[in-house]
């Protein structure tokens, strides 16, 4: 029973981590895009 319980916990943790990464990856990508877009504008203005 302990092996089955640990396997279920690992699968649930992997599923939660996968969903969190799928939700967090676009947010990080948008932040990187905003930073890349803001830096050239600042350098051109300066």
PDB file of N, CA, C and O in Angstrom, chain B, residues numbered from 101:
ATOM      1  N   UNK B 101       0.832  -1.211   0.000  1.00  0.00           N
ATOM      2  CA  UNK B 101       0.000   0.000   0.000  1.00  0.00           C
ATOM      3  C   UNK B 101       0.866   1.260   0.000  1.00  0.00           C
ATOM      4  O   UNK B 101       0.523   2.252  -0.642  1.00  0.00           O
ATOM      5  N   UNK B 102       1.991   1.217   0.723  1.00  0.00           N
ATOM      6  CA  UNK B 102       2.845   2.411   0.803  1.00  0.00           C
ATOM      7  C   UNK B 102       3.424   2.738  -0.579  1.00  0.00           C
ATOM      8  O   UNK B 102       3.550   3.906  -0.947  1.00  0.00           O
ATOM      9  N   UNK B 103       3.775   1.684  -1.342  1.00  0.00           N
ATOM     10  CA  UNK B 103       4.327   1.934  -2.680  1.00  0.00           C
ATOM     11  C   UNK B 103       3.268   2.580  -3.580  1.00  0.00           C
ATOM     12  O   UNK B 103       3.568   3.498  -4.344  1.00  0.00           O
ATOM     13  N   UNK B 104       2.034   2.094  -3.480  1.00  0.00           N
ATOM     14  CA  UNK B 104       0.953   2.658  -4.303  1.00  0.00           C
ATOM     15  C   UNK B 104       0.687   4.109  -3.891  1.00  0.00           C
ATOM     16  O   UNK B 104       0.473   4.974  -4.740  1.00  0.00           O
ATOM     17  N   UNK B 105       0.704   4.363  -2.588  1.00  0.00           N
ATOM     18  CA  UNK B 105       0.454   5.724  -2.102  1.00  0.00           C
ATOM     19  C   UNK B 105       1.556   6.663  -2.577  1.00  0.00           C
ATOM     20  O   UNK B 105       1.280   7.782  -3.008  1.00  0.00           O
ATOM     21  N   UNK B 106       2.814   6.202  -2.500  1.00  0.00           N
ATOM     22  CA  UNK B 106       3.927   7.053  -2.935  1.00  0.00           C
ATOM     23  C   UNK B 106       3.849   7.286  -4.441  1.00  0.00           C
ATOM     24  O   UNK B 106       4.136   8.387  -4.912  1.00  0.00           O
ATOM     25  N   UNK B 107       3.466   6.265  -5.195  1.00  0.00           N
ATOM     26  CA  UNK B 107       3.346   6.426  -6.644  1.00  0.00           C
ATOM     27  C   UNK B 107       2.245   7.434  -6.976  1.00  0.00           C
ATOM     28  O   UNK B 107       2.403   8.251  -7.882  1.00  0.00           O
ATOM     29  N   UNK B 108       1.139   7.377  -6.247  1.00  0.00           N
ATOM     30  CA  UNK B 108       0.054   8.337  -6.483  1.00  0.00           C
ATOM     31  C   UNK B 108       0.515   9.747  -6.139  1.00  0.00           C
ATOM     32  O   UNK B 108       0.212  10.696  -6.863  1.00  0.00           O
ATOM     33  N   UNK B 109       1.249   9.887  -5.035  1.00  0.00           N
ATOM     34  CA  UNK B 109       1.737  11.219  -4.646  1.00  0.00           C
ATOM     35  C   UNK B 109       2.683  11.764  -5.700  1.00  0.00           C
ATOM     36  O   UNK B 109       2.625  12.946  -6.039  1.00  0.00           O
ATOM     37  N   UNK B 110       3.562  10.901  -6.225  1.00  0.00           N
ATOM     38  CA  UNK B 110       4.526  11.348  -7.241  1.00  0.00           C
ATOM     39  C   UNK B 110       3.786  11.755  -8.512  1.00  0.00           C
ATOM     40  O   UNK B 110       4.118  12.769  -9.126  1.00  0.00           O
ATOM     41  N   UNK B 111       2.781  10.966  -8.912  1.00  0.00           N
ATOM     42  CA  UNK B 111       2.035  11.293 -10.134  1.00  0.00           C
ATOM     43  C   UNK B 111       1.257  12.593  -9.952  1.00  0.00           C
ATOM     44  O   UNK B 111       1.196  13.415 -10.865  1.00  0.00           O
ATOM     45  N   UNK B 112       0.666  12.778  -8.778  1.00  0.00           N
ATOM     46  CA  UNK B 112      -0.083  14.021  -8.521  1.00  0.00           C
ATOM     47  C   UNK B 112       0.875  15.205  -8.517  1.00  0.00           C
ATOM     48  O   UNK B 112       0.561  16.254  -9.079  1.00  0.00           O
ATOM     49  N   UNK B 113       2.038  15.052  -7.891  1.00  0.00           N
ATOM     50  CA  UNK B 113       3.015  16.140  -7.852  1.00  0.00           C
ATOM     51  C   UNK B 113       3.486  16.466  -9.266  1.00  0.00           C
ATOM     52  O   UNK B 113       3.641  17.636  -9.616  1.00  0.00           O
ATOM     53  N   UNK B 114       3.715  15.433 -10.081  1.00  0.00           N
ATOM     54  CA  UNK B 114       4.158  15.660 -11.462  1.00  0.00           C
ATOM     55  C   UNK B 114       3.064  16.380 -12.259  1.00  0.00           C
ATOM     56  O   UNK B 114       3.365  17.264 -13.061  1.00  0.00           O
ATOM     57  N   UNK B 115       1.811  16.010 -12.045  1.00  0.00           N
ATOM     58  CA  UNK B 115       0.710  16.671 -12.756  1.00  0.00           C
ATOM     59  C   UNK B 115       0.594  18.134 -12.342  1.00  0.00           C
ATOM     60  O   UNK B 115       0.415  19.008 -13.191  1.00  0.00           O
ATOM     61  N   UNK B 116       0.695  18.404 -11.046  1.00  0.00           N
ATOM     62  CA  UNK B 116       0.610  19.792 -10.561  1.00  0.00           C
ATOM     63  C   UNK B 116       1.785  20.600 -11.101  1.00  0.00           C
ATOM     64  O   UNK B 116       1.613  21.750 -11.506  1.00  0.00           O
ATOM     65  N   UNK B 117       2.980  20.006 -11.110  1.00  0.00           N
ATOM     66  CA  UNK B 117       4.156  20.713 -11.617  1.00  0.00           C
ATOM     67  C   UNK B 117       4.005  20.992 -13.114  1.00  0.00           C
ATOM     68  O   UNK B 117       4.382  22.062 -13.591  1.00  0.00           O
ATOM     69  N   UNK B 118       3.458  20.033 -13.844  1.00  0.00           N
ATOM     70  CA  UNK B 118       3.268  20.232 -15.285  1.00  0.00           C
ATOM     71  C   UNK B 118       2.276  21.355 -15.565  1.00  0.00           C
ATOM     72  O   UNK B 118       2.513  22.193 -16.436  1.00  0.00           O
ATOM     73  N   UNK B 119       1.164  21.375 -14.826  1.00  0.00           N
ATOM     74  CA  UNK B 119       0.169  22.438 -15.026  1.00  0.00           C
ATOM     75  C   UNK B 119       0.762  23.787 -14.639  1.00  0.00           C
ATOM     76  O   UNK B 119       0.555  24.782 -15.333  1.00  0.00           O
ATOM     77  N   UNK B 120       1.508  23.820 -13.520  1.00  0.00           N
ATOM     78  CA  UNK B 120       2.105  25.082 -13.069  1.00  0.00           C
ATOM     79  C   UNK B 120       3.116  25.588 -14.103  1.00  0.00           C
ATOM     80  O   UNK B 120       3.171  26.785 -14.385  1.00  0.00           O
ATOM     81  N   UNK B 121       3.913  24.676 -14.666  1.00  0.00           N
ATOM     82  CA  UNK B 121       4.912  25.091 -15.666  1.00  0.00           C
ATOM     83  C   UNK B 121       4.211  25.592 -16.927  1.00  0.00           C
ATOM     84  O   UNK B 121       4.659  26.561 -17.541  1.00  0.00           O
ATOM     85  N   UNK B 122       3.100  24.930 -17.322  1.00  0.00           N
ATOM     86  CA  UNK B 122       2.371  25.371 -18.521  1.00  0.00           C
ATOM     87  C   UNK B 122       1.766  26.755 -18.295  1.00  0.00           C
ATOM     88  O   UNK B 122       1.701  27.565 -19.219  1.00  0.00           O
ATOM     89  N   UNK B 123       1.322  27.025 -17.061  1.00  0.00           N
ATOM     90  CA  UNK B 123       0.730  28.340 -16.779  1.00  0.00           C
ATOM     91  C   UNK B 123       1.813  29.393 -16.583  1.00  0.00           C
ATOM     92  O   UNK B 123       1.599  30.568 -16.882  1.00  0.00           O
ATOM     93  N   UNK B 124       2.975  28.980 -16.083  1.00  0.00           N
ATOM     94  CA  UNK B 124       4.023  29.949 -15.747  1.00  0.00           C
ATOM     95  C   UNK B 124       4.910  30.270 -16.945  1.00  0.00           C
ATOM     96  O   UNK B 124       5.459  31.369 -17.019  1.00  0.00           O
ATOM     97  N   UNK B 125       5.063  29.331 -17.890  1.00  0.00           N
ATOM     98  CA  UNK B 125       5.969  29.543 -19.029  1.00  0.00           C
ATOM     99  C   UNK B 125       5.536  30.727 -19.901  1.00  0.00           C
ATOM    100  O   UNK B 125       6.381  31.562 -20.223  1.00  0.00           O
ATOM    101  N   UNK B 126       4.265  30.841 -20.298  1.00  0.00           N
ATOM    102  CA  UNK B 126       3.857  32.004 -21.107  1.00  0.00           C
ATOM    103  C   UNK B 126       4.067  33.317 -20.367  1.00  0.00           C
ATOM    104  O   UNK B 126       4.395  34.332 -20.981  1.00  0.00           O
ATOM    105  N   UNK B 127       3.876  33.302 -19.027  1.00  0.00           N
ATOM    106  CA  UNK B 127       4.078  34.521 -18.237  1.00  0.00           C
ATOM    107  C   UNK B 127       5.542  34.943 -18.294  1.00  0.00           C
ATOM    108  O   UNK B 127       5.841  36.126 -18.461  1.00  0.00           O
ATOM    109  N   UNK B 128       6.456  33.983 -18.155  1.00  0.00           N
ATOM    110  CA  UNK B 128       7.886  34.299 -18.216  1.00  0.00           C
ATOM    111  C   UNK B 128       8.253  34.756 -19.624  1.00  0.00           C
ATOM    112  O   UNK B 128       9.047  35.682 -19.791  1.00  0.00           O
ATOM    113  N   UNK B 129       7.675  34.105 -20.643  1.00  0.00           N
ATOM    114  CA  UNK B 129       7.967  34.501 -22.025  1.00  0.00           C
ATOM    115  C   UNK B 129       7.503  35.923 -22.286  1.00  0.00           C
ATOM    116  O   UNK B 129       8.208  36.695 -22.936  1.00  0.00           O
ATOM    117  N   UNK B 130       6.318  36.282 -21.782  1.00  0.00           N
ATOM    118  CA  UNK B 130       5.810  37.644 -21.996  1.00  0.00           C
ATOM    119  C   UNK B 130       6.710  38.646 -21.295  1.00  0.00           C
ATOM    120  O   UNK B 130       6.952  39.734 -21.818  1.00  0.00           O
ATOM    121  N   UNK B 131       7.214  38.291 -20.104  1.00  0.00           N
ATOM    122  CA  UNK B 131       8.116  39.203 -19.391  1.00  0.00           C
ATOM    123  C   UNK B 131       9.397  39.397 -20.197  1.00  0.00           C
ATOM    124  O   UNK B 131       9.901  40.515 -20.302  1.00  0.00           O
ATOM    125  N   UNK B 132       9.924  38.314 -20.765  1.00  0.00           N
ATOM    126  CA  UNK B 132      11.157  38.426 -21.558  1.00  0.00           C
ATOM    127  C   UNK B 132      10.911  39.289 -22.795  1.00  0.00           C
ATOM    128  O   UNK B 132      11.758  40.104 -23.160  1.00  0.00           O
ATOM    129  N   UNK B 133       9.762  39.114 -23.438  1.00  0.00           N
ATOM    130  CA  UNK B 133       9.450  39.903 -24.637  1.00  0.00           C
ATOM    131  C   UNK B 133       9.334  41.377 -24.262  1.00  0.00           C
ATOM    132  O   UNK B 133       9.837  42.241 -24.980  1.00  0.00           O
ATOM    133  N   UNK B 134       8.673  41.672 -23.141  1.00  0.00           N
ATOM    134  CA  UNK B 134       8.516  43.070 -22.717  1.00  0.00           C
ATOM    135  C   UNK B 134       9.882  43.670 -22.423  1.00  0.00           C
ATOM    136  O   UNK B 134      10.150  44.811 -22.800  1.00  0.00           O
ATOM    137  N   UNK B 135      10.742  42.921 -21.760  1.00  0.00           N
ATOM    138  CA  UNK B 135      12.078  43.445 -21.440  1.00  0.00           C
ATOM    139  C   UNK B 135      12.875  43.685 -22.725  1.00  0.00           C
ATOM    140  O   UNK B 135      13.567  44.696 -22.844  1.00  0.00           O
ATOM    141  N   UNK B 136      12.781  42.766 -23.678  1.00  0.00           N
ATOM    142  CA  UNK B 136      13.525  42.935 -24.937  1.00  0.00           C
ATOM    143  C   UNK B 136      12.991  44.129 -25.719  1.00  0.00           C
ATOM    144  O   UNK B 136      13.756  44.830 -26.382  1.00  0.00           O
ATOM    145  N   UNK B 137      11.667  44.368 -25.645  1.00  0.00           N
ATOM    146  CA  UNK B 137      11.093  45.495 -26.390  1.00  0.00           C
ATOM    147  C   UNK B 137      11.413  46.821 -25.706  1.00  0.00           C
ATOM    148  O   UNK B 137      11.601  47.833 -26.381  1.00  0.00           O
ATOM    149  N   UNK B 138      11.476  46.825 -24.376  1.00  0.00           N
ATOM    150  CA  UNK B 138      11.688  48.085 -23.657  1.00  0.00           C
ATOM    151  C   UNK B 138      13.137  48.551 -23.749  1.00  0.00           C
ATOM    152  O   UNK B 138      13.392  49.754 -23.820  1.00  0.00           O
ATOM    153  N   UNK B 139      14.085  47.626 -23.748  1.00  0.00           N
ATOM    154  CA  UNK B 139      15.500  48.024 -23.739  1.00  0.00           C
ATOM    155  C   UNK B 139      15.893  48.790 -25.006  1.00  0.00           C
ATOM    156  O   UNK B 139      16.526  49.839 -24.883  1.00  0.00           O
ATOM    157  N   UNK B 140      15.553  48.325 -26.228  1.00  0.00           N
ATOM    158  CA  UNK B 140      15.942  49.081 -27.435  1.00  0.00           C
ATOM    159  C   UNK B 140      15.310  50.474 -27.461  1.00  0.00           C
ATOM    160  O   UNK B 140      15.956  51.434 -27.882  1.00  0.00           O
ATOM    161  N   UNK B 141      14.041  50.598 -27.012  1.00  0.00           N
ATOM    162  CA  UNK B 141      13.399  51.912 -27.021  1.00  0.00           C
ATOM    163  C   UNK B 141      14.149  52.869 -26.100  1.00  0.00           C
ATOM    164  O   UNK B 141      14.353  54.035 -26.438  1.00  0.00           O
ATOM    165  N   UNK B 142      14.555  52.372 -24.940  1.00  0.00           N
ATOM    166  CA  UNK B 142      15.284  53.235 -24.004  1.00  0.00           C
ATOM    167  C   UNK B 142      16.630  53.635 -24.588  1.00  0.00           C
ATOM    168  O   UNK B 142      17.051  54.783 -24.443  1.00  0.00           O
ATOM    169  N   UNK B 143      17.308  52.702 -25.245  1.00  0.00           N
ATOM    170  CA  UNK B 143      18.626  53.018 -25.808  1.00  0.00           C
ATOM    171  C   UNK B 143      18.478  54.011 -26.965  1.00  0.00           C
ATOM    172  O   UNK B 143      19.334  54.876 -27.153  1.00  0.00           O
ATOM    173  N   UNK B 144      17.387  53.886 -27.744  1.00  0.00           N
ATOM    174  CA  UNK B 144      17.183  54.814 -28.856  1.00  0.00           C
ATOM    175  C   UNK B 144      16.846  56.211 -28.333  1.00  0.00           C
ATOM    176  O   UNK B 144      17.308  57.209 -28.886  1.00  0.00           O
ATOM    177  N   UNK B 145      16.041  56.281 -27.268  1.00  0.00           N
ATOM    178  CA  UNK B 145      15.700  57.587 -26.700  1.00  0.00           C
ATOM    179  C   UNK B 145      16.935  58.240 -26.093  1.00  0.00           C
ATOM    180  O   UNK B 145      17.130  59.448 -26.226  1.00  0.00           O
ATOM    181  N   UNK B 146      17.763  57.448 -25.432  1.00  0.00           N
ATOM    182  CA  UNK B 146      18.963  58.008 -24.796  1.00  0.00           C
ATOM    183  C   UNK B 146      20.006  58.273 -25.876  1.00  0.00           C
ATOM    184  O   UNK B 146      21.102  58.746 -25.574  1.00  0.00           O
TER     185      UNK B 146
END
